[in-house]
Structures are given as structure tokens and as C-alpha cells.
Amino acid sequence: MPSAHTPRALLIGAGVAGPATALFLSRAGWEVEVFEAGAAPDPYQGLFLNVATNGLAVLEQLGLRERLLTDAHRASRMVMRSGTGRVLGEVPNGPAGDPERGSVIVRRGWLHQVVRDGAVAAGIPFAFGSRLTAIEETPTGVRARFADGRTAEGDILVGADGIHSLTRRWIDPAAPAPRYSGLVGTGGIARIAGLEPTPDSQHFVFGARSFFGYLVREEGTAYWFANLTKSEPPRGSLAGIAGGEWLRELRDLHSDDPAPVPQILSGTHGELSGYPIYDLSGVRRWSRGRVVAVGDAVHATSPSTGQGASLALEDAITLARCVRDLPDHASAFAQYQAVRAPRAEAVVRYARRIDSQKRVTKSRLGIAIRDWMMPRFLRNAADDTRNDWLYNHEIPWQHPAA
Ligand SMILES: Cc1cc2nc3c(=O)[nH]c(=O)nc-3n(C[C@H](O)[C@H](O)[C@H](O)COP(=O)(O)OP(=O)(O)OC[C@H]3O[C@@H](n4cnc5c(N)ncnc54)[C@H](O)[C@@H]3O)c2cc1C
């Protein structure tokens, strides 16, 4: 963008999308600042997530991939089992036949820290405790207002403020709201004696009454989650449920499941919380004037695809490339949405199909049919290229956006 002054971008949200976009914009010559509602980084918020091959490719271009991998569980395979313990099949968690380029599981807080540290090292300032409350256009730019009365001004504002985004609503008050998936997630990270490590893999169990996923790292720490089929809980209501209550329900739901599911649950103690799983699709406007949104703010997939963080990273590099190469913010934002929306929508649709398998609505007969069908469907899964479109998606920074 030709300009007499150094252009300035306000980034709202210090999850993945905000700091990554800030880093790429700064590389494109922009002055940037990141504003985050949380009072301080929270290393334990959100459990763990999959950073897929395509997300790792973006981190590589930021020079952050190797650091992330210093505390990651490589999981190039996903192993599916029935509630009776029978292996239903395996699915590559990355490009088929290329386990070296497989995806990894990391603590969500670690991913945030790696990207944030990269941004801090590049001289990007972070303002924690800054909750965006209003956006105003000015004759020459955009102004952000924060809950504590402060304001900030820039040439553009990038909303990376997650699935309940205020930016999205400012861009289009009629934008669709997040959609409840029918599942409540919960999980934990625990050291449990006697568990066998699950090198290079993550495991999933289609329990008769709830869906369970786990991995055991080489040093013995188990990362686990459960997806419980429930009607939508009123907003905030799950916060009142104590950890012990979740554990009682989970131990009951998974009591018939194969090892090590009951062992993981009986060895888990302490705090546990549950969160309703939402997704978001069909957002028609990703920008308005000088304001644009990235990541979960404009498209959110349920965790079932393991693509939420990776799509956010792809948005970051794509938006910054468009801003760098196109003549003004309007054409940059339009090009960014045109490139990103079809892919993001396809991933959300794919996740919805997986969610429908996780919801426990099936009769005994339905479960038997699923357990009979799945091995046939997954028979050649190690070489199955059907999901390569998810992973083989490279966005080279040096290539022009147009
Ligand atoms: C608590 C939690 C747990 C999650 N767990 C998983 C998981 O287990 N597996 C998985 O695949 N995905 C998970 N996700 C989703 C995953 O983190 C996202 O899909 C992905 O990281 C996209 O990141 P993002 O930067 O777009 O949004 P987010 O990571 O949601 O970041 C948005 C940031 O914006 C901040 N913010 C929001 N509103 C304002 C405001 N008004 N002003 C300033 N800042 C604001 C938020 O505090 C947050 O830090 C989780 C998300 C959350 C919120």
C-alpha cells in the first residue's frame, strides 16, 4: 500500500491469528500492536490442539516451527477403535504415505506462547487487559475503544477476536451466530502410572455412550478429551459444574470402554471444566471499510478436524500477503476473503460430518452397523489421499498475492 507514513495496524486478540498476522504484517513493513482482553497470557486455557501439516508450514515461514516441536507430540496417525476395543482403522493425520510431514499435538498455551514470543522478539508490543468495546471509523483511519477507556488509532483494524467476535458483528450486524455442534468437550492433562506411550499417534474410541480421545507422551503424560452428546447448555452455565462432578459423569459414561480409557479417568484428579463446542460458517462479509477479521472470528471449525489453529495461521499469511501486494485495503481485503472463504467453508463442512459420527444418537443396531462399515471405509487408510487437500496447502510468503 503506497503511503507517506508507516502504515499502522491494530490487531485485536492474542490467540493464534492475532500475533501471527501481526508478525507477517510487520514483515511487510507495517507498524503493529496487539490488544488482548485477557489480563495476562494464560498457559493453561484450552487444553491441547492439533497443529496440522499446513499450519506447521506457515510456522516454518515464521521461523517458529522448530521451537513448537520442542514440546509437541508427533501424531501422524489417528487410530480408531470401537467401544468394544476393536481397531476400526487408521487415518493419516497428514499427507498420506508421508508420516514425516504429519501433524503434531501441542498444549494450546504453548502454541500461543511460541507465536507470541516470536512477535515480541520482532519488537511487536502487546497490550493485555485491553477488551475492545467499540470500533469507529475516522476520516483517515479507524479507532478502537477499550473497556478501560483507552483508545488506539490505526490505518486498519484486524479482528482476531475468536468465535464470539465483536469485530464480526461490527462488520455485519446480521452475520450468522456460532452454531452448537451437539457436543460438550472436556478433558485433561495428567500423569498416570503404567500407561503405555502412543508414539506417533493419537487414539479415538467410539464409546457406547460418549466419544473419547487420548495420547500418551514418551515421558508418560496423557492428554485426553471426551465429547459428550448434550443439548445446548445456557451460556456460562457449565462454569458452575465442579471438576468432581465432570469426573463422576465421565467415569460412568466410559466405564465399559476398553483400556486405557477407564484407567485414564480413574487416574485423573483435580480441576476439570467443560465447554460447549460451536462452529461458524456462512459469514458473507469478512471486512467493512478499514476493518477485517481473521481466524475463528469469521469461520470456526469444531475441533474434530484438528484444523482451527492451522486455518488461523493460513489466514494470517494470506491477509498480510494481500495487504502487501494489492494497491489499497479494499482490494486487499476482497482478495483475502475470495481466496480463503471456499477453503474455510469446506473444512467446516468436513468437521460437521465427523461430529455427526461422534454424537451418540445411535441404537445398538446403529452402532453395530457403524462398527461394521468403518473398517471397510478405512481399509486402505494409510495410503488414503482423500484428505490430502487439508494438509497439502502451501502459501509461500515470497509469491505475490495476485
Ligand atoms: C478456551 C478454548 C479452548 C479451545 N480448545 C481447543 C481444542 O482443544 N482443540 C482445538 O482444535 N481448538 C480449540 N480451540 C479453538 C482454537 O484455539 C482456535 O480454533 C484457533 O486457535 C483459532 O484461533 P484464533 O486466534 O482465531 O481465536 P482464539 O484462539 O479464540 O483467540 C481469540 C483471542 O481474542 C481475545 N478476545 C476476544 N474478544 C476480545 C475483545 N473484545 N477484545 C480483545 N481481545 C478479545 C480472546 O481472549 C482470545 O485470546 C479452543 C478455543 C478456546 C477459546
Ligand as a Chemical Component Dictionary entry (heavy atoms), coordinates in Angstrom:
data_LIG
# 
_chem_comp.id                   LIG 
_chem_comp.type                 NON-POLYMER 
_chem_comp.pdbx_formal_charge   0 
_chem_comp.three_letter_code    LIG 
# 
loop_
_chem_comp_atom.comp_id 
_chem_comp_atom.atom_id 
_chem_comp_atom.alt_atom_id 
_chem_comp_atom.type_symbol 
_chem_comp_atom.charge 
_chem_comp_atom.model_Cartn_x 
_chem_comp_atom.model_Cartn_y 
_chem_comp_atom.model_Cartn_z 
_chem_comp_atom.pdbx_ordinal 
LIG C1  C1  C 0 -10.915 -21.945 25.589 1  
LIG C2  C2  C 0 -10.672 -22.508 24.207 2  
LIG C3  C3  C 0 -10.268 -23.841 24.072 3  
LIG C4  C4  C 0 -10.035 -24.376 22.823 4  
LIG N1  N1  N 0 -9.656  -25.660 22.728 5  
LIG C5  C5  C 0 -9.439  -26.210 21.522 6  
LIG C6  C6  C 0 -9.064  -27.558 21.392 7  
LIG O1  O1  O 0 -8.943  -28.286 22.385 8  
LIG N2  N2  N 0 -8.833  -28.054 20.145 9  
LIG C7  C7  C 0 -8.952  -27.261 19.018 10 
LIG O2  O2  O 0 -8.718  -27.726 17.895 11 
LIG N3  N3  N 0 -9.311  -25.979 19.114 12 
LIG C8  C8  C 0 -9.565  -25.444 20.328 13 
LIG N4  N4  N 0 -9.950  -24.160 20.414 14 
LIG C9  C9  C 0 -10.077 -23.386 19.180 15 
LIG C10 C10 C 0 -8.737  -22.946 18.665 16 
LIG O3  O3  O 0 -7.966  -22.420 19.704 17 
LIG C11 C11 C 0 -8.996  -21.926 17.575 18 
LIG O4  O4  O 0 -9.725  -22.555 16.526 19 
LIG C12 C12 C 0 -7.777  -21.406 16.890 20 
LIG O5  O5  O 0 -6.722  -21.284 17.751 21 
LIG C13 C13 C 0 -8.100  -20.082 16.173 22 
LIG O6  O6  O 0 -7.519  -19.037 16.865 23 
LIG P1  P1  P 0 -7.999  -17.527 16.856 24 
LIG O7  O7  O 0 -6.758  -16.756 17.137 25 
LIG O8  O8  O 0 -8.790  -17.209 15.643 26 
LIG O9  O9  O 0 -9.016  -17.440 18.067 27 
LIG P2  P2  P 0 -8.784  -17.670 19.620 28 
LIG O10 O10 O 0 -7.713  -18.650 19.873 29 
LIG O11 O11 O 0 -10.131 -17.930 20.199 30 
LIG O12 O12 O 0 -8.240  -16.265 20.131 31 
LIG C14 C14 C 0 -9.073  -15.110 20.226 32 
LIG C15 C15 C 0 -8.472  -14.162 21.237 33 
LIG O13 O13 O 0 -9.180  -12.931 21.183 34 
LIG C16 C16 C 0 -9.403  -12.480 22.501 35 
LIG N5  N5  N 0 -10.582 -11.606 22.502 36 
LIG C17 C17 C 0 -11.882 -11.969 22.356 37 
LIG N6  N6  N 0 -12.676 -10.875 22.394 38 
LIG C18 C18 C 0 -11.864 -9.802  22.561 39 
LIG C19 C19 C 0 -12.087 -8.407  22.688 40 
LIG N7  N7  N 0 -13.329 -7.873  22.632 41 
LIG N8  N8  N 0 -11.016 -7.591  22.849 42 
LIG C20 C20 C 0 -9.745  -8.097  22.907 43 
LIG N9  N9  N 0 -9.483  -9.416  22.803 44 
LIG C21 C21 C 0 -10.526 -10.270 22.620 45 
LIG C22 C22 C 0 -9.598  -13.752 23.309 46 
LIG O14 O14 O 0 -9.370  -13.535 24.685 47 
LIG C23 C23 C 0 -8.572  -14.690 22.672 48 
LIG O15 O15 O 0 -7.316  -14.590 23.292 49 
LIG C24 C24 C 0 -10.202 -23.589 21.660 50 
LIG C25 C25 C 0 -10.604 -22.255 21.765 51 
LIG C26 C26 C 0 -10.839 -21.729 23.031 52 
LIG C27 C27 C 0 -11.273 -20.286 23.133 53 
# 
loop_
_chem_comp_bond.comp_id 
_chem_comp_bond.atom_id_1 
_chem_comp_bond.atom_id_2 
_chem_comp_bond.value_order 
_chem_comp_bond.pdbx_ordinal 
LIG C1  C2  SING 1  
LIG C2  C3  SING 2  
LIG C2  C26 DOUB 3  
LIG C3  C4  DOUB 4  
LIG C4  N1  SING 5  
LIG C4  C24 SING 6  
LIG N1  C5  DOUB 7  
LIG C5  C6  SING 8  
LIG C5  C8  SING 9  
LIG C6  O1  DOUB 10 
LIG C6  N2  SING 11 
LIG N2  C7  SING 12 
LIG C7  O2  DOUB 13 
LIG C7  N3  SING 14 
LIG N3  C8  DOUB 15 
LIG C8  N4  SING 16 
LIG N4  C9  SING 17 
LIG N4  C24 SING 18 
LIG C9  C10 SING 19 
LIG C10 O3  SING 20 
LIG C10 C11 SING 21 
LIG C11 O4  SING 22 
LIG C11 C12 SING 23 
LIG C12 O5  SING 24 
LIG C12 C13 SING 25 
LIG C13 O6  SING 26 
LIG O6  P1  SING 27 
LIG P1  O7  DOUB 28 
LIG P1  O8  SING 29 
LIG P1  O9  SING 30 
LIG O9  P2  SING 31 
LIG P2  O10 DOUB 32 
LIG P2  O11 SING 33 
LIG P2  O12 SING 34 
LIG O12 C14 SING 35 
LIG C14 C15 SING 36 
LIG C15 O13 SING 37 
LIG C15 C23 SING 38 
LIG O13 C16 SING 39 
LIG C16 N5  SING 40 
LIG C16 C22 SING 41 
LIG N5  C17 SING 42 
LIG N5  C21 SING 43 
LIG C17 N6  DOUB 44 
LIG N6  C18 SING 45 
LIG C18 C19 SING 46 
LIG C18 C21 DOUB 47 
LIG C19 N7  SING 48 
LIG C19 N8  DOUB 49 
LIG N8  C20 SING 50 
LIG C20 N9  DOUB 51 
LIG N9  C21 SING 52 
LIG C22 O14 SING 53 
LIG C22 C23 SING 54 
LIG C23 O15 SING 55 
LIG C24 C25 DOUB 56 
LIG C25 C26 SING 57 
LIG C26 C27 SING 58 
# 
